């Protein structure tokens, strides 16, 4: 059988740059997974894991110019954006190294035996162990932070799980470069290079999710692709956890008081959020509820002005460009939909930013207008004009799960003045994983309290793919009952030789 080549393509021209690899065969998938599985014992050492993660961050920083050049050539995201993304990537690698050394992620709990209770309580010691080999499916729009060296990989390695990454076809050269740096880092920490592997090809991705030694998966991408893999993970003889981030509309609600107070500011800020990364952020605001009337008109005017001054941009690949142009055309053809600034084709290889408008009542009715409540990947948003708070609430009630929801409130509303703010907070909490007030959802801070997920289809589980608690996806709890101290894992022994934080009940 002839090997299928994997090409690096320049999205600015649509031309092939270089052949990077060939698509993995089933045998090669099996070999990569088995090598990763064989590395589990070495990765169990927390000292080596932390050293590995820090070494990976260091090597990525040292190779920054080369990494950014490669990523820009394949994604057209620009050196400025990619410089920040690389810093985010190395920052989370170092943050997870700190978490490994600190140890609280193991959630150690000790209940001392108490025969006086009824029924008597035995000695119980509980902590979390790594699941095993994790399959990671790289994202198109973040070639560093959500791909080979990204958050799924960093958190899985920190948990003690080897990783096999299915690279995204939009940035194969960047994927291979980053993988080589991670493997070098592993060797420098005394670990086998097989703790990280990269595979290419659609069929390889399916083989990977079905491999019996893969114990969990992380995915960032489309609803269609993510759901197919999610179903495959559930259909295995032994189903596995599938932590997928699939799609999100990220609604914004502007209250009448906020529009009256700062319509121009909100309009220009919205334009920046919609066009950031050429509208290819997973938390791009895709639906904005704006009140009818002069204040809402002023906001729409400011949005139109800012978007009209935005230069056309290049999407990650020409397939996405075609889908964006077709999606905008289909939405714009719906009855009652206007386009004050027409989004769509900006040239042979580019797209222009814009927005669509529609009466909110059309969205409440449903029917064909339900299409406006689906994500359109690229620099476009839908501005729905509402006549009352009840109408805005009815639109929110039609939405599926989201990564984020944003409220633009007036100064007094934000301080607790009577108004719709409290009810809106309650409603959007039910449909989003992150609630933003008087800001914009683009930009997901890597922080211990962060949550990047949400009800389906934003995510297929209730966990986060960003922040310190992302490590929890790759662990499972085990309780040891009446096990003699010398036979316990070091983290659970009475002397606590690793100094792991623990919660103890009883004397």
LUMBAPA-50901 format. One record per residue (C-alpha): residue number from 1; residue in one letter; x, y, z. Coordinates in steps of 0.02 Angstrom, whole numbers, plus 50000, padded with zeros to 5 digits. Example, Ala and Ser with C-alpha at 12.3 -4.5 7.8 and 13.67 -1.06 7.14 Angstrom:
BEGIN
(pt 1; 'A'; (50615; 49775; 50390))
(pt 2; 'S'; (50684; 49947; 50357))
***
This chain:
BEGIN
(pt 1; 'X'; (50000; 50000; 50000))
(pt 2; 'X'; (50068; 50172; 49952))
(pt 3; 'X'; (50099; 50288; 50098))
(pt 4; 'X'; (49992; 50446; 50097))
(pt 5; 'X'; (50100; 50602; 50109))
(pt 6; 'X'; (50067; 50737; 50238))
(pt 7; 'X'; (50098; 50911; 50169))
(pt 8; 'X'; (50126; 51077; 50255))
(pt 9; 'X'; (50019; 51206; 50164))
(pt 10; 'X'; (50032; 51396; 50163))
(pt 11; 'X'; (49856; 51463; 50197))
(pt 12; 'X'; (49905; 51632; 50125))
(pt 13; 'X'; (49925; 51554; 49952))
(pt 14; 'X'; (49849; 51380; 49965))
(pt 15; 'X'; (50011; 51306; 49901))
(pt 16; 'X'; (50103; 51156; 49972))
(pt 17; 'X'; (50262; 51203; 50065))
(pt 18; 'X'; (50344; 51036; 50101))
(pt 19; 'X'; (50305; 50856; 50136))
(pt 20; 'X'; (50321; 50833; 50323))
(pt 21; 'X'; (50275; 50651; 50351))
(pt 22; 'X'; (50162; 50512; 50292))
(pt 23; 'X'; (49998; 50458; 50369))
(pt 24; 'X'; (50020; 50326; 50503))
(pt 25; 'X'; (49970; 50147; 50466))
(pt 26; 'X'; (49876; 50041; 50593))
(pt 27; 'X'; (50040; 49955; 50634))
(pt 28; 'X'; (50125; 50122; 50668))
(pt 29; 'X'; (49981; 50177; 50779))
(pt 30; 'X'; (49998; 50015; 50877))
(pt 31; 'X'; (50186; 50038; 50894))
(pt 32; 'X'; (50167; 50216; 50958))
(pt 33; 'X'; (50036; 50169; 51086))
(pt 34; 'X'; (50135; 50019; 51147))
(pt 35; 'X'; (50293; 50124; 51165))
(pt 36; 'X'; (50195; 50252; 51264))
(pt 37; 'X'; (50121; 50116; 51374))
(pt 38; 'X'; (50295; 50046; 51406))
(pt 39; 'X'; (50350; 50218; 51468))
(pt 40; 'X'; (50220; 50225; 51608))
(pt 41; 'X'; (50336; 50154; 51739))
(pt 42; 'X'; (50471; 50283; 51709))
(pt 43; 'X'; (50344; 50425; 51706))
(pt 44; 'X'; (50281; 50372; 51878))
(pt 45; 'X'; (50428; 50461; 51958))
(pt 46; 'X'; (50364; 50636; 52006))
(pt 47; 'X'; (50539; 50709; 52012))
(pt 48; 'X'; (50574; 50654; 51833))
(pt 49; 'X'; (50402; 50715; 51776))
(pt 50; 'X'; (50428; 50889; 51844))
(pt 51; 'X'; (50603; 50897; 51769))
(pt 52; 'X'; (50533; 50839; 51602))
(pt 53; 'X'; (50398; 50973; 51599))
(pt 54; 'X'; (50521; 51111; 51642))
(pt 55; 'X'; (50647; 51048; 51514))
(pt 56; 'X'; (50510; 51048; 51381))
(pt 57; 'X'; (50465; 51228; 51422))
(pt 58; 'X'; (50649; 51277; 51415))
(pt 59; 'X'; (50680; 51195; 51246))
(pt 60; 'X'; (50524; 51275; 51172))
(pt 61; 'X'; (50582; 51445; 51234))
(pt 62; 'X'; (50756; 51417; 51162))
(pt 63; 'X'; (50683; 51370; 50994))
(pt 64; 'X'; (50552; 51509; 50999))
(pt 65; 'X'; (50604; 51594; 50837))
(pt 66; 'X'; (50601; 51431; 50741))
(pt 67; 'X'; (50437; 51373; 50819))
(pt 68; 'X'; (50349; 51538; 50784))
(pt 69; 'X'; (50414; 51545; 50606))
(pt 70; 'X'; (50352; 51369; 50572))
(pt 71; 'X'; (50182; 51399; 50650))
(pt 72; 'X'; (50155; 51564; 50559))
(pt 73; 'X'; (50200; 51485; 50392))
(pt 74; 'X'; (50065; 51353; 50417))
(pt 75; 'X'; (49928; 51454; 50503))
(pt 76; 'X'; (49951; 51638; 50454))
(pt 77; 'X'; (49912; 51683; 50635))
(pt 78; 'X'; (50056; 51807; 50641))
(pt 79; 'X'; (50214; 51818; 50748))
(pt 80; 'X'; (50132; 51930; 50879))
(pt 81; 'X'; (49989; 51812; 50914))
(pt 82; 'X'; (50103; 51659; 50909))
(pt 83; 'X'; (50232; 51736; 51025))
(pt 84; 'X'; (50096; 51756; 51157))
(pt 85; 'X'; (50032; 51581; 51125))
(pt 86; 'X'; (50205; 51506; 51147))
(pt 87; 'X'; (50226; 51599; 51312))
(pt 88; 'X'; (50058; 51530; 51368))
(pt 89; 'X'; (50113; 51355; 51318))
(pt 90; 'X'; (50278; 51358; 51411))
(pt 91; 'X'; (50194; 51441; 51559))
(pt 92; 'X'; (50069; 51301; 51579))
(pt 93; 'X'; (50207; 51170; 51564))
(pt 94; 'X'; (50298; 51253; 51709))
(pt 95; 'X'; (50136; 51273; 51807))
(pt 96; 'X'; (50103; 51087; 51795))
(pt 97; 'X'; (50282; 51050; 51848))
(pt 98; 'X'; (50246; 51152; 52005))
(pt 99; 'X'; (50084; 51056; 52031))
(pt 100; 'X'; (50175; 50889; 52021))
(pt 101; 'X'; (50299; 50944; 52153))
(pt 102; 'X'; (50166; 51018; 52268))
(pt 103; 'X'; (50058; 50861; 52260))
(pt 104; 'X'; (49884; 50919; 52310))
(pt 105; 'X'; (49815; 50860; 52142))
(pt 106; 'X'; (49829; 50683; 52214))
(pt 107; 'X'; (49689; 50728; 52338))
(pt 108; 'X'; (49760; 50618; 52476))
(pt 109; 'X'; (49632; 50577; 52611))
(pt 110; 'X'; (49661; 50469; 52763))
(pt 111; 'X'; (49523; 50403; 52879))
(pt 112; 'X'; (49600; 50322; 53030))
(pt 113; 'X'; (49523; 50163; 53098))
(pt 114; 'X'; (49391; 50189; 53231))
(pt 115; 'X'; (49316; 50029; 53304))
(pt 116; 'X'; (49203; 50131; 53418))
(pt 117; 'X'; (49094; 50186; 53272))
(pt 118; 'X'; (48941; 50088; 53221))
(pt 119; 'X'; (48979; 50007; 53105))
(pt 120; 'X'; (49166; 50011; 53144))
(pt 121; 'X'; (49273; 50109; 53021))
(pt 122; 'X'; (49427; 50023; 52950))
(pt 123; 'X'; (49587; 50115; 52907))
(pt 124; 'X'; (49561; 50196; 52735))
(pt 125; 'X'; (49689; 50290; 52631))
(pt 126; 'X'; (49640; 50363; 52463))
(pt 127; 'X'; (49730; 50452; 52323))
(pt 128; 'X'; (49728; 50464; 52134))
(pt 129; 'X'; (49826; 50364; 52006))
(pt 130; 'X'; (49857; 50399; 51820))
(pt 131; 'X'; (49740; 50316; 51696))
(pt 132; 'X'; (49872; 50265; 51569))
(pt 133; 'X'; (49903; 50315; 51388))
(pt 134; 'X'; (49806; 50470; 51336))
(pt 135; 'X'; (49760; 50511; 51156))
(pt 136; 'X'; (49763; 50697; 51117))
(pt 137; 'X'; (49680; 50769; 50962))
(pt 138; 'X'; (49761; 50934; 50917))
(pt 139; 'X'; (49663; 51093; 50880))
(pt 140; 'X'; (49674; 51189; 50717))
(pt 141; 'X'; (49665; 51364; 50790))
(pt 142; 'X'; (49798; 51347; 50926))
(pt 143; 'X'; (49950; 51260; 50851))
(pt 144; 'X'; (50044; 51272; 51016))
(pt 145; 'X'; (49928; 51297; 51165))
(pt 146; 'X'; (49800; 51165; 51115))
(pt 147; 'X'; (49904; 51050; 51008))
(pt 148; 'X'; (50063; 50946; 51030))
(pt 149; 'X'; (50139; 51038; 51179))
(pt 150; 'X'; (49972; 51110; 51236))
(pt 151; 'X'; (49862; 51096; 51389))
(pt 152; 'X'; (49797; 50920; 51360))
(pt 153; 'X'; (49973; 50854; 51336))
(pt 154; 'X'; (50047; 50952; 51482))
(pt 155; 'X'; (49910; 50902; 51605))
(pt 156; 'X'; (49914; 50719; 51552))
(pt 157; 'X'; (50103; 50708; 51569))
(pt 158; 'X'; (50091; 50795; 51738))
(pt 159; 'X'; (49967; 50662; 51794))
(pt 160; 'X'; (50091; 50527; 51743))
(pt 161; 'X'; (50006; 50478; 51580))
(pt 162; 'X'; (50106; 50456; 51419))
(pt 163; 'X'; (50030; 50546; 51270))
(pt 164; 'X'; (50001; 50502; 51088))
(pt 165; 'X'; (49950; 50655; 50989))
(pt 166; 'X'; (49851; 50648; 50829))
(pt 167; 'X'; (49920; 50803; 50742))
(pt 168; 'X'; (49805; 50926; 50655))
(pt 169; 'X'; (49829; 50932; 50465))
(pt 170; 'X'; (49838; 51122; 50467))
(pt 171; 'X'; (50008; 51126; 50554))
(pt 172; 'X'; (50101; 50961; 50532))
(pt 173; 'X'; (50276; 51038; 50524))
(pt 174; 'X'; (50247; 51135; 50684))
(pt 175; 'X'; (50182; 50975; 50765))
(pt 176; 'X'; (50337; 50877; 50717))
(pt 177; 'X'; (50452; 51015; 50775))
(pt 178; 'X'; (50368; 51029; 50945))
(pt 179; 'X'; (50362; 50840; 50965))
(pt 180; 'X'; (50549; 50829; 50934))
(pt 181; 'X'; (50579; 50958; 51071))
(pt 182; 'X'; (50468; 50864; 51193))
(pt 183; 'X'; (50558; 50701; 51158))
(pt 184; 'X'; (50726; 50786; 51186))
(pt 185; 'X'; (50661; 50852; 51351))
(pt 186; 'X'; (50604; 50678; 51402))
(pt 187; 'X'; (50776; 50604; 51368))
(pt 188; 'X'; (50860; 50746; 51465))
(pt 189; 'X'; (50752; 50700; 51616))
(pt 190; 'X'; (50797; 50516; 51603))
(pt 191; 'X'; (50631; 50465; 51526))
(pt 192; 'X'; (50602; 50366; 51366))
(pt 193; 'X'; (50564; 50470; 51212))
(pt 194; 'X'; (50407; 50365; 51189))
(pt 195; 'X'; (50317; 50461; 51326))
(pt 196; 'X'; (50262; 50577; 51183))
(pt 197; 'X'; (50220; 50522; 51006))
(pt 198; 'X'; (50140; 50610; 50858))
(pt 199; 'X'; (50035; 50528; 50722))
(pt 200; 'X'; (49961; 50598; 50562))
(pt 201; 'X'; (49806; 50551; 50463))
(pt 202; 'X'; (49617; 50540; 50485))
(pt 203; 'X'; (49617; 50350; 50490))
(pt 204; 'X'; (49758; 50352; 50617))
(pt 205; 'X'; (49647; 50458; 50730))
(pt 206; 'X'; (49512; 50325; 50724))
(pt 207; 'X'; (49637; 50185; 50755))
(pt 208; 'X'; (49703; 50281; 50903))
(pt 209; 'X'; (49537; 50305; 50992))
(pt 210; 'X'; (49499; 50120; 50970))
(pt 211; 'X'; (49667; 50054; 51031))
(pt 212; 'X'; (49641; 49945; 51186))
(pt 213; 'X'; (49789; 50023; 51278))
(pt 214; 'X'; (49725; 50201; 51259))
(pt 215; 'X'; (49635; 50244; 51421))
(pt 216; 'X'; (49567; 50421; 51390))
(pt 217; 'X'; (49562; 50556; 51258))
(pt 218; 'X'; (49563; 50745; 51244))
(pt 219; 'X'; (49495; 50837; 51093))
(pt 220; 'X'; (49474; 51017; 51035))
(pt 221; 'X'; (49382; 51044; 50872))
(pt 222; 'X'; (49215; 51036; 50782))
(pt 223; 'X'; (49052; 50963; 50845))
(pt 224; 'X'; (49046; 50841; 50700))
(pt 225; 'X'; (49224; 50775; 50721))
(pt 226; 'X'; (49218; 50774; 50910))
(pt 227; 'X'; (49053; 50685; 50918))
(pt 228; 'X'; (49115; 50549; 50800))
(pt 229; 'X'; (49265; 50516; 50912))
(pt 230; 'X'; (49159; 50529; 51070))
(pt 231; 'X'; (49042; 50396; 51001))
(pt 232; 'X'; (49191; 50287; 50953))
(pt 233; 'X'; (49261; 50303; 51129))
(pt 234; 'X'; (49093; 50249; 51202))
(pt 235; 'X'; (49072; 50105; 51079))
(pt 236; 'X'; (49235; 50018; 51125))
(pt 237; 'X'; (49223; 49851; 51216))
(pt 238; 'X'; (49295; 49949; 51363))
(pt 239; 'X'; (49231; 50128; 51348))
(pt 240; 'X'; (49350; 50268; 51396))
(pt 241; 'X'; (49329; 50447; 51454))
(pt 242; 'X'; (49325; 50571; 51309))
(pt 243; 'X'; (49354; 50751; 51359))
(pt 244; 'X'; (49303; 50850; 51205))
(pt 245; 'X'; (49282; 51035; 51174))
(pt 246; 'X'; (49166; 51040; 51024))
(pt 247; 'X'; (49083; 51207; 50989))
(pt 248; 'X'; (49015; 51364; 51069))
(pt 249; 'X'; (48914; 51519; 51023))
(pt 250; 'X'; (48971; 51619; 51177))
(pt 251; 'X'; (48819; 51734; 51193))
(pt 252; 'X'; (48832; 51915; 51250))
(pt 253; 'X'; (48688; 52011; 51330))
(pt 254; 'X'; (48694; 52202; 51332))
(pt 255; 'X'; (48570; 52277; 51453))
(pt 256; 'X'; (48476; 52437; 51407))
(pt 257; 'X'; (48565; 52531; 51545))
(pt 258; 'X'; (48736; 52474; 51483))
(pt 259; 'X'; (48694; 52525; 51304))
(pt 260; 'X'; (48638; 52696; 51365))
(pt 261; 'X'; (48797; 52719; 51467))
(pt 262; 'X'; (48932; 52661; 51345))
(pt 263; 'X'; (48864; 52603; 51177))
(pt 264; 'X'; (49018; 52659; 51079))
(pt 265; 'X'; (49138; 52572; 51197))
(pt 266; 'X'; (49040; 52409; 51193))
(pt 267; 'X'; (49025; 52414; 51003))
(pt 268; 'X'; (49211; 52439; 50973))
(pt 269; 'X'; (49258; 52310; 51106))
(pt 270; 'X'; (49142; 52184; 51026))
(pt 271; 'X'; (49225; 52212; 50858))
(pt 272; 'X'; (49394; 52173; 50934))
(pt 273; 'X'; (49329; 52012; 51012))
(pt 274; 'X'; (49246; 51955; 50850))
(pt 275; 'X'; (49400; 51986; 50742))
(pt 276; 'X'; (49535; 51927; 50862))
(pt 277; 'X'; (49631; 51789; 50774))
(pt 278; 'X'; (49520; 51819; 50621))
(pt 279; 'X'; (49371; 51759; 50723))
(pt 280; 'X'; (49448; 51588; 50752))
(pt 281; 'X'; (49443; 51586; 50942))
(pt 282; 'X'; (49333; 51454; 51022))
(pt 283; 'X'; (49263; 51590; 51137))
(pt 284; 'X'; (49225; 51717; 51000))
(pt 285; 'X'; (49057; 51802; 51037))
(pt 286; 'X'; (48941; 51730; 50904))
(pt 287; 'X'; (48775; 51800; 50966))
(pt 288; 'X'; (48748; 51971; 51044))
(pt 289; 'X'; (48581; 52024; 51118))
(pt 290; 'X'; (48564; 52213; 51100))
(pt 291; 'X'; (48410; 52315; 51151))
(pt 292; 'X'; (48304; 52398; 51021))
(pt 293; 'X'; (48303; 52587; 51015))
(pt 294; 'X'; (48427; 52730; 50992))
(pt 295; 'X'; (48557; 52665; 51115))
(pt 296; 'X'; (48561; 52496; 51031))
(pt 297; 'X'; (48572; 52584; 50862))
(pt 298; 'X'; (48722; 52680; 50925))
(pt 299; 'X'; (48806; 52519; 50980))
(pt 300; 'X'; (48774; 52438; 50812))
(pt 301; 'X'; (48845; 52592; 50726))
(pt 302; 'X'; (49005; 52583; 50827))
(pt 303; 'X'; (49020; 52398; 50787))
(pt 304; 'X'; (48992; 52432; 50602))
(pt 305; 'X'; (49124; 52568; 50601))
(pt 306; 'X'; (49255; 52460; 50686))
(pt 307; 'X'; (49221; 52307; 50578))
(pt 308; 'X'; (49218; 52411; 50421))
(pt 309; 'X'; (49395; 52470; 50460))
(pt 310; 'X'; (49459; 52292; 50487))
(pt 311; 'X'; (49572; 52225; 50351))
(pt 312; 'X'; (49528; 52056; 50271))
(pt 313; 'X'; (49617; 51910; 50353))
(pt 314; 'X'; (49675; 51734; 50312))
(pt 315; 'X'; (49589; 51585; 50393))
(pt 316; 'X'; (49683; 51429; 50445))
(pt 317; 'X'; (49648; 51338; 50283))
(pt 318; 'X'; (49547; 51356; 50124))
(pt 319; 'X'; (49417; 51228; 50179))
(pt 320; 'X'; (49377; 51336; 50329))
(pt 321; 'X'; (49369; 51487; 50216))
(pt 322; 'X'; (49244; 51402; 50101))
(pt 323; 'X'; (49139; 51346; 50249))
(pt 324; 'X'; (49140; 51522; 50321))
(pt 325; 'X'; (49087; 51604; 50158))
(pt 326; 'X'; (48950; 51474; 50131))
(pt 327; 'X'; (48891; 51487; 50311))
(pt 328; 'X'; (48878; 51676; 50305))
(pt 329; 'X'; (48786; 51669; 50139))
(pt 330; 'X'; (48659; 51544; 50206))
(pt 331; 'X'; (48627; 51644; 50364))
(pt 332; 'X'; (48615; 51809; 50272))
(pt 333; 'X'; (48481; 51739; 50155))
(pt 334; 'X'; (48359; 51704; 50298))
(pt 335; 'X'; (48204; 51817; 50306))
(pt 336; 'X'; (48227; 51971; 50413))
(pt 337; 'X'; (48417; 51956; 50422))
(pt 338; 'X'; (48518; 52110; 50378))
(pt 339; 'X'; (48705; 52137; 50352))
(pt 340; 'X'; (48759; 52315; 50397))
(pt 341; 'X'; (48938; 52259; 50366))
(pt 342; 'X'; (48936; 52109; 50249))
(pt 343; 'X'; (49053; 51970; 50306))
(pt 344; 'X'; (49119; 51844; 50183))
(pt 345; 'X'; (49247; 51830; 50046))
(pt 346; 'X'; (49380; 51964; 50053))
(pt 347; 'X'; (49482; 51900; 49908))
(pt 348; 'X'; (49548; 51738; 49837))
(pt 349; 'X'; (49633; 51686; 50000))
(pt 350; 'X'; (49555; 51803; 50129))
(pt 351; 'X'; (49390; 51840; 50216))
(pt 352; 'X'; (49311; 52002; 50270))
(pt 353; 'X'; (49239; 52032; 50443))
(pt 354; 'X'; (49059; 52087; 50472))
(pt 355; 'X'; (48899; 52056; 50566))
(pt 356; 'X'; (48719; 52006; 50536))
(pt 357; 'X'; (48566; 52079; 50621))
(pt 358; 'X'; (48399; 51998; 50659))
(pt 359; 'X'; (48249; 52037; 50771))
(pt 360; 'X'; (48263; 51930; 50927))
(pt 361; 'X'; (48083; 51875; 50899))
(pt 362; 'X'; (48141; 51777; 50747))
(pt 363; 'X'; (48259; 51676; 50856))
(pt 364; 'X'; (48122; 51641; 50981))
(pt 365; 'X'; (48012; 51574; 50841))
(pt 366; 'X'; (48146; 51449; 50790))
(pt 367; 'X'; (48124; 51363; 50623))
(pt 368; 'X'; (48256; 51405; 50493))
(pt 369; 'X'; (48321; 51546; 50602))
(pt 370; 'X'; (48390; 51416; 50723))
(pt 371; 'X'; (48541; 51416; 50607))
(pt 372; 'X'; (48588; 51584; 50682))
(pt 373; 'X'; (48609; 51496; 50850))
(pt 374; 'X'; (48747; 51385; 50780))
(pt 375; 'X'; (48931; 51432; 50782))
(pt 376; 'X'; (49001; 51506; 50620))
(pt 377; 'X'; (49191; 51491; 50630))
(pt 378; 'X'; (49269; 51654; 50572))
(pt 379; 'X'; (49253; 51844; 50593))
(pt 380; 'X'; (49064; 51862; 50604))
(pt 381; 'X'; (48935; 51883; 50741))
(pt 382; 'X'; (48745; 51895; 50748))
(pt 383; 'X'; (48668; 52047; 50832))
(pt 384; 'X'; (48491; 52006; 50890))
(pt 385; 'X'; (48387; 52159; 50937))
(pt 386; 'X'; (48269; 52125; 51082))
(pt 387; 'X'; (48115; 52223; 51134))
(pt 388; 'X'; (48104; 52167; 51315))
(pt 389; 'X'; (48198; 52073; 51449))
(pt 390; 'X'; (48077; 51928; 51430))
(pt 391; 'X'; (48120; 51918; 51245))
(pt 392; 'X'; (48307; 51916; 51282))
(pt 393; 'X'; (48279; 51780; 51413))
(pt 394; 'X'; (48178; 51679; 51287))
(pt 395; 'X'; (48323; 51683; 51162))
(pt 396; 'X'; (48445; 51626; 51297))
(pt 397; 'X'; (48324; 51486; 51338))
(pt 398; 'X'; (48346; 51416; 51162))
(pt 399; 'X'; (48535; 51403; 51172))
(pt 400; 'X'; (48634; 51243; 51197))
(pt 401; 'X'; (48785; 51233; 51312))
(pt 402; 'X'; (48925; 51360; 51292))
(pt 403; 'X'; (49103; 51388; 51348))
(pt 404; 'X'; (49063; 51566; 51401))
(pt 405; 'X'; (48924; 51692; 51422))
(pt 406; 'X'; (48954; 51879; 51440))
(pt 407; 'X'; (48849; 52016; 51518))
(pt 408; 'X'; (48877; 52199; 51480))
(pt 409; 'X'; (48803; 52293; 51627))
(pt 410; 'X'; (48796; 52475; 51679))
(pt 411; 'X'; (48904; 52538; 51820))
(pt 412; 'X'; (48755; 52539; 51941))
(pt 413; 'X'; (48696; 52366; 51887))
(pt 414; 'X'; (48869; 52296; 51918))
(pt 415; 'X'; (48860; 52368; 52094))
(pt 416; 'X'; (48695; 52279; 52129))
(pt 417; 'X'; (48567; 52411; 52081))
(pt 418; 'X'; (48393; 52344; 52043))
(pt 419; 'X'; (48381; 52277; 51867))
(pt 420; 'X'; (48400; 52120; 51762))
(pt 421; 'X'; (48578; 52080; 51813))
(pt 422; 'X'; (48542; 51951; 51948))
(pt 423; 'X'; (48417; 51857; 51841))
(pt 424; 'X'; (48536; 51858; 51693))
(pt 425; 'X'; (48680; 51792; 51799))
(pt 426; 'X'; (48570; 51649; 51856))
(pt 427; 'X'; (48511; 51608; 51680))
(pt 428; 'X'; (48681; 51609; 51595))
(pt 429; 'X'; (48759; 51509; 51737))
(pt 430; 'X'; (48647; 51367; 51680))
(pt 431; 'X'; (48713; 51369; 51502))
(pt 432; 'X'; (48898; 51415; 51513))
(pt 433; 'X'; (49058; 51359; 51596))
(pt 434; 'X'; (49124; 51537; 51621))
(pt 435; 'X'; (49024; 51696; 51654))
(pt 436; 'X'; (49105; 51863; 51608))
(pt 437; 'X'; (49043; 52034; 51663))
(pt 438; 'X'; (49097; 52194; 51575))
(pt 439; 'X'; (49237; 52109; 51481))
(pt 440; 'X'; (49254; 51993; 51333))
(pt 441; 'X'; (49274; 51803; 51335))
(pt 442; 'X'; (49421; 51798; 51214))
(pt 443; 'X'; (49577; 51764; 51313))
(pt 444; 'X'; (49567; 51615; 51431))
(pt 445; 'X'; (49688; 51642; 51575))
(pt 446; 'X'; (49791; 51492; 51629))
(pt 447; 'X'; (49753; 51500; 51815))
(pt 448; 'X'; (49703; 51383; 51957))
(pt 449; 'X'; (49523; 51447; 51961))
(pt 450; 'X'; (49496; 51442; 51773))
(pt 451; 'X'; (49361; 51334; 51695))
(pt 452; 'X'; (49362; 51305; 51507))
(pt 453; 'X'; (49217; 51191; 51470))
(pt 454; 'X'; (49029; 51194; 51485))
(pt 455; 'X'; (48869; 51097; 51453))
(pt 456; 'X'; (48861; 50997; 51291))
(pt 457; 'X'; (48906; 51035; 51152))
(pt 458; 'X'; (49034; 51154; 51226))
(pt 459; 'X'; (49112; 51000; 51308))
(pt 460; 'X'; (49075; 50815; 51326))
(pt 461; 'X'; (49120; 50812; 51511))
(pt 462; 'X'; (49109; 50931; 51658))
(pt 463; 'X'; (49297; 50953; 51672))
(pt 464; 'X'; (49408; 51095; 51612))
(pt 465; 'X'; (49544; 51091; 51479))
(pt 466; 'X'; (49629; 51248; 51549))
(pt 467; 'X'; (49695; 51281; 51724))
(pt 468; 'X'; (49765; 51177; 51865))
(pt 469; 'X'; (49615; 51062; 51882))
(pt 470; 'X'; (49635; 51002; 51701))
(pt 471; 'X'; (49749; 50868; 51774))
(pt 472; 'X'; (49600; 50784; 51857))
(pt 473; 'X'; (49539; 50717; 51689))
(pt 474; 'X'; (49681; 50592; 51681))
(pt 475; 'X'; (49670; 50521; 51858))
(pt 476; 'X'; (49559; 50399; 51951))
(pt 477; 'X'; (49541; 50374; 52138))
(pt 478; 'X'; (49595; 50216; 52229))
(pt 479; 'X'; (49561; 50178; 52413))
(pt 480; 'X'; (49673; 50062; 52516))
(pt 481; 'X'; (49586; 49978; 52662))
(pt 482; 'X'; (49687; 49906; 52807))
(pt 483; 'X'; (49844; 49894; 52698))
(pt 484; 'X'; (50005; 49881; 52801))
(pt 485; 'X'; (50111; 50038; 52792))
(pt 486; 'X'; (50262; 49960; 52702))
(pt 487; 'X'; (50147; 49903; 52562))
(pt 488; 'X'; (50066; 50072; 52533))
(pt 489; 'X'; (50119; 50192; 52393))
(pt 490; 'X'; (50243; 50322; 52461))
(pt 491; 'X'; (50112; 50458; 52450))
(pt 492; 'X'; (50002; 50366; 52577))
(pt 493; 'X'; (50131; 50303; 52702))
(pt 494; 'X'; (50124; 50368; 52878))
(pt 495; 'X'; (50294; 50454; 52866))
(pt 496; 'X'; (50238; 50545; 52706))
(pt 497; 'X'; (50413; 50541; 52629))
(pt 498; 'X'; (50360; 50648; 52480))
(pt 499; 'X'; (50278; 50782; 52588))
(pt 500; 'X'; (50112; 50771; 52495))
(pt 501; 'X'; (49968; 50875; 52567))
(pt 502; 'X'; (49837; 50765; 52648))
(pt 503; 'X'; (49672; 50774; 52740))
(pt 504; 'X'; (49664; 50663; 52893))
(pt 505; 'X'; (49508; 50612; 52991))
(pt 506; 'X'; (49520; 50536; 53164))
(pt 507; 'X'; (49662; 50512; 53287))
***
